[in-house]
């Protein structure tokens, strides 16, 4: 006989509140991590940044003036050239 957790896992998805709702996280190579909001980001020093937007881009390059939120500063980074000198 299945237990409560197994029964819930077998049921079709239903919104069980914001704490139980899975968040979609999109990782972009060379760019930010995009998270469906609202979100709280806890920094190393314990400060908490909160966003109530439907999606937020979290900086991974640490160049952002609005860190932890991405401001597209990663785009200004010089990309390494390929062999033969072609960009």
GIJODA-V953781 format. One record per backbone hydrogen bond with DSSP energy under -1.0 kcal/mol. NH is the residue of the N-H (numbers start at 1). CO is the residue of the C=O. E is the energy in kcal/mol with one decimal. If there is no record, write none. Layout:
NH,CO,E + NH,CO,E
This chain:
7,3,-2.2 + 8,4,-2.5 + 9,5,-2.2 + 10,6,-1.4 + 11,7,-1.0 + 21,17,-1.5 + 26,34,-3.3 + 28,32,-1.5 + 31,28,-2.4 + 33,58,-2.4 + 34,26,-3.1 + 35,56,-2.8 + 36,24,-2.3 + 37,54,-1.8 + 39,51,-2.3 + 41,49,-3.0 + 43,47,-2.8 + 46,43,-1.9 + 49,41,-2.7 + 51,39,-2.5 + 56,35,-2.7 + 58,33,-3.4 + 59,68,-2.7 + 67,64,-1.0 + 69,66,-2.3 + 70,57,-2.9 + 75,72,-1.6 + 76,73,-1.4 + 77,74,-1.0 + 82,86,-1.7 + 85,82,-1.6
